[in-house]
């Protein structure tokens, strides 16, 4: 588990390359923590997860892959992927809380890495404040040994797309699409992201926003789940991710 501060990032728009004119504000370099370091004590008022209807694992997995195959086929028609031939894995559900305003943590997924990929999952989150800062569930990809990476968070009112380079964090501006959301608290949504070359396509309940990534920062690297906290109150921000599929094309 790693963490980094979000509150003092430099707000810039990235189309093909990161603008060198931006006076980036240095953020603390994330310090690696032992994998067995516990999170802050879990508060007693943490929301109870609502169980989903149960089904046998084989049937559930088959249904999930049928839905994902349809998604992948539609992405090929739209040009978001070049092929539907690849390998998919079902990742374990994610369920974490974090209560440090303006900071986010990430949990790398063992042996899950790629440059081009498609991820889909169902996000469900809540915030222990009626007036939180920007916060929510997210994914992190292209994680390098030097801690460069991209991260995407689903907030109640927007998609937050970040790029970290060294000790600096930048926002990635949208190329086209809404980039906005409108959720209450708690909230849930179907989320997907397709990364192909220097393009990323983020889907929230089938509304797609396109982003152009930096020409000089690779997307090849480890994949992680991440959580941005919008309050110090109580449990902070609670995030669940289920129905997860991570797919990589065969040419990688």
C-alpha positions as CSV (number, residue, x, y, z in Angstrom):
1,X,0.0,0.0,0.0
2,X,1.3,3.5,-0.9
3,X,-0.1,6.9,-0.5
4,X,0.3,10.4,-1.9
5,X,-1.0,13.9,-1.3
6,X,-3.5,15.3,-3.9
7,X,-4.2,18.8,-2.4
8,X,-1.3,20.7,-3.9
9,X,-1.2,19.4,-7.4
10,X,-0.6,21.6,-10.4
11,X,-3.7,22.0,-12.6
12,X,-2.8,21.7,-16.3
13,X,-4.3,20.3,-19.4
14,X,-2.3,17.5,-21.1
15,X,-3.0,16.8,-24.8
16,X,0.1,15.1,-26.3
17,X,2.8,16.2,-23.9
18,X,2.9,17.8,-20.4
19,X,3.4,21.5,-20.6
20,X,6.8,22.5,-19.3
21,X,5.5,25.9,-18.6
22,X,3.5,24.8,-15.6
23,X,5.1,25.7,-12.3
24,X,4.4,22.4,-10.7
25,X,4.1,22.4,-6.9
26,X,6.1,19.6,-5.4
27,X,4.2,17.1,-3.4
28,X,5.8,14.8,-0.9
29,X,7.3,11.8,-2.5
30,X,5.3,8.7,-1.5
31,X,7.1,6.6,0.9
32,X,6.8,2.9,0.5
33,X,5.2,1.2,3.4
34,X,5.4,-2.5,4.4
35,X,2.7,-4.5,2.9
36,X,1.6,-5.5,6.4
37,X,1.3,-1.9,7.7
38,X,-2.4,-1.6,8.9
39,X,-4.7,1.2,7.7
40,X,-5.9,3.7,10.3
41,X,-8.3,2.0,12.9
42,X,-11.6,1.1,11.3
43,X,-14.3,3.4,12.8
44,X,-17.3,1.8,14.3
45,X,-19.7,3.7,12.1
46,X,-18.2,2.4,8.8
47,X,-21.1,1.7,6.4
48,X,-22.2,-1.8,6.0
49,X,-21.8,-3.3,2.6
50,X,-25.1,-4.3,1.0
51,X,-24.8,-7.9,-0.1
52,X,-25.6,-8.6,-3.8
53,X,-27.8,-11.4,-5.0
54,X,-25.9,-14.6,-4.7
55,X,-25.2,-17.1,-7.5
56,X,-22.8,-19.9,-8.1
57,X,-19.3,-18.7,-8.9
58,X,-19.3,-20.4,-12.3
59,X,-22.6,-18.8,-13.4
60,X,-21.6,-15.4,-12.0
61,X,-18.2,-15.5,-13.8
62,X,-19.8,-16.6,-17.0
63,X,-22.4,-13.8,-16.9
64,X,-19.7,-11.3,-16.1
65,X,-17.6,-12.4,-19.1
66,X,-20.6,-12.3,-21.4
67,X,-21.2,-8.7,-20.4
68,X,-17.5,-7.9,-20.8
69,X,-17.3,-9.5,-24.2
70,X,-20.2,-7.3,-25.4
71,X,-18.4,-4.3,-24.0
72,X,-15.2,-5.3,-25.8
73,X,-16.9,-5.8,-29.1
74,X,-18.5,-2.3,-28.9
75,X,-15.1,-0.8,-28.0
76,X,-13.6,-2.4,-31.2
77,X,-16.3,-0.9,-33.3
78,X,-15.6,2.5,-31.8
79,X,-11.8,2.2,-32.2
80,X,-11.0,2.0,-28.5
81,X,-9.3,-1.4,-29.0
82,X,-7.7,-2.8,-32.1
83,X,-8.7,-6.4,-31.4
84,X,-11.0,-8.5,-29.2
85,X,-8.4,-11.3,-29.0
86,X,-6.8,-11.3,-25.6
87,X,-6.7,-12.7,-22.1
88,X,-9.0,-11.6,-19.3
89,X,-8.7,-12.2,-15.5
90,X,-11.3,-11.7,-12.8
91,X,-9.7,-9.8,-9.9
92,X,-10.8,-10.1,-6.3
93,X,-13.2,-7.4,-5.0
94,X,-11.8,-4.3,-3.4
95,X,-13.1,-2.9,-0.2
96,X,-11.3,-0.2,1.7
97,X,-11.8,3.1,3.7
98,X,-9.4,6.0,4.1
99,X,-9.8,9.2,6.2
100,X,-7.0,11.7,5.4
101,X,-8.4,14.6,3.4
102,X,-6.5,15.4,0.2
103,X,-4.5,12.2,0.2
104,X,-4.9,9.0,-1.8
105,X,-3.6,5.5,-1.4
106,X,-3.1,2.7,-3.8
107,X,-3.0,-1.1,-3.6
108,X,-0.9,-2.7,-6.4
109,X,-2.4,-5.9,-7.9
110,X,0.1,-8.7,-7.9
111,X,1.2,-9.8,-11.4
112,X,-1.3,-7.4,-13.1
113,X,0.5,-5.1,-15.5
114,X,0.1,-3.9,-19.1
115,X,0.5,-1.0,-21.5
116,X,-2.8,-1.4,-23.4
117,X,-5.7,-2.9,-21.5
118,X,-9.4,-2.7,-20.7
119,X,-10.6,-2.6,-17.1
120,X,-14.3,-2.8,-16.0
121,X,-15.9,-2.9,-12.6
122,X,-18.8,-1.7,-10.5
123,X,-17.9,1.2,-8.2
124,X,-19.8,1.9,-4.9
125,X,-18.6,4.6,-2.6
126,X,-19.7,6.8,0.3
127,X,-18.2,9.7,2.2
128,X,-18.6,10.5,5.9
129,X,-19.3,14.2,5.3
130,X,-22.1,16.2,3.6
131,X,-19.5,18.7,2.2
132,X,-16.5,16.6,1.2
133,X,-13.5,17.6,-1.0
134,X,-13.1,15.7,-4.2
135,X,-12.9,12.0,-3.5
136,X,-13.8,8.6,-4.6
137,X,-12.8,5.2,-6.0
138,X,-10.3,4.8,-8.7
139,X,-7.7,2.8,-10.6
140,X,-4.0,3.5,-11.1
141,X,-1.9,2.2,-14.1
142,X,1.5,2.5,-15.7
143,X,3.1,2.4,-12.2
144,X,6.9,2.5,-12.6
145,X,9.6,1.5,-10.0
146,X,10.3,5.3,-9.7
147,X,6.6,5.8,-8.8
148,X,5.6,7.6,-12.1
149,X,2.0,6.6,-13.0
150,X,-1.5,7.6,-14.2
151,X,-4.6,7.5,-11.9
152,X,-8.3,8.0,-12.5
153,X,-10.8,8.7,-9.8
154,X,-14.6,8.8,-10.0
155,X,-15.9,11.7,-7.9
156,X,-19.6,12.7,-7.3
157,X,-19.3,15.5,-9.8
158,X,-16.4,14.7,-12.2
159,X,-13.8,12.3,-13.5
160,X,-10.4,13.2,-12.0
161,X,-7.5,12.0,-14.3
162,X,-4.0,12.5,-12.9
163,X,-0.4,11.9,-14.0
164,X,2.4,11.6,-11.5
165,X,6.0,12.3,-12.5
166,X,8.7,12.5,-9.9
167,X,7.3,14.4,-6.9
168,X,4.8,16.3,-9.1
169,X,1.2,15.5,-9.9
170,X,-0.7,17.0,-12.8
171,X,-4.3,16.8,-14.1
172,X,-4.9,15.3,-17.6
173,X,-7.4,17.4,-19.4
174,X,-10.1,15.7,-21.5
175,X,-9.9,15.6,-25.3
176,X,-13.6,15.1,-25.8
177,X,-16.7,13.9,-23.9
178,X,-18.5,15.1,-20.8
179,X,-15.9,14.5,-18.1
180,X,-18.6,15.3,-15.5
181,X,-20.8,13.2,-13.3
182,X,-23.8,13.8,-11.0
183,X,-24.0,11.4,-8.0
184,X,-25.4,11.6,-4.6
185,X,-23.9,10.2,-1.4
186,X,-23.7,7.2,-1.3
187,X,-23.2,6.5,-5.0
188,X,-22.5,3.7,-7.4
189,X,-21.7,3.3,-11.1
190,X,-20.4,1.0,-13.7
191,X,-16.9,2.1,-14.6
192,X,-14.6,1.1,-17.4
193,X,-11.3,2.4,-18.9
194,X,-9.6,1.4,-22.1
195,X,-6.0,2.4,-22.7
196,X,-4.7,2.2,-26.3
197,X,-1.3,3.8,-27.1
198,X,-1.5,7.4,-25.9
199,X,-5.3,7.5,-25.7
200,X,-7.5,6.6,-22.7
201,X,-11.3,6.2,-22.8
202,X,-13.1,6.4,-19.5
203,X,-16.7,5.1,-19.3
204,X,-19.1,6.0,-16.5
205,X,-22.5,4.3,-17.0
206,X,-21.7,4.1,-20.7
207,X,-20.9,7.8,-21.1
208,X,-17.4,8.0,-22.5
209,X,-14.8,10.7,-22.1
210,X,-11.6,10.6,-24.1
211,X,-8.1,11.7,-22.8
212,X,-4.8,12.1,-24.6
213,X,-1.9,11.0,-22.5
214,X,1.7,12.3,-22.3
215,X,3.8,11.4,-25.3
216,X,6.9,10.9,-23.1
217,X,5.4,8.9,-20.2
218,X,4.7,5.3,-20.7
219,X,1.5,3.5,-19.8
220,X,3.3,0.2,-19.4
221,X,3.5,-0.8,-15.8
222,X,1.7,-2.2,-12.8
223,X,-2.0,-1.8,-12.2
224,X,-3.5,-0.9,-8.8
225,X,-6.8,0.1,-7.1
226,X,-6.7,3.5,-5.5
227,X,-8.9,5.6,-3.1
228,X,-8.9,9.4,-2.7
229,X,-10.2,10.7,0.7
230,X,-12.4,13.8,0.8
231,X,-12.6,14.2,4.6
232,X,-10.9,13.5,7.9
233,X,-14.3,12.7,9.5
234,X,-15.1,9.3,10.8
235,X,-14.3,6.6,8.2
236,X,-13.5,9.2,5.6
237,X,-14.2,7.7,2.1
238,X,-15.3,4.1,1.7
239,X,-14.9,2.4,-1.6
240,X,-16.0,-1.0,-3.0
241,X,-15.2,-2.3,-6.5
242,X,-16.8,-5.6,-7.6
243,X,-17.5,-7.4,-10.9
244,X,-14.0,-6.8,-12.0
245,X,-12.4,-7.8,-15.3
246,X,-8.9,-6.9,-16.5
247,X,-8.2,-7.6,-20.1
248,X,-5.0,-7.4,-22.1
249,X,-4.7,-7.9,-26.0
250,X,-2.7,-10.9,-27.2
251,X,0.0,-8.8,-28.9
252,X,1.4,-7.7,-25.5
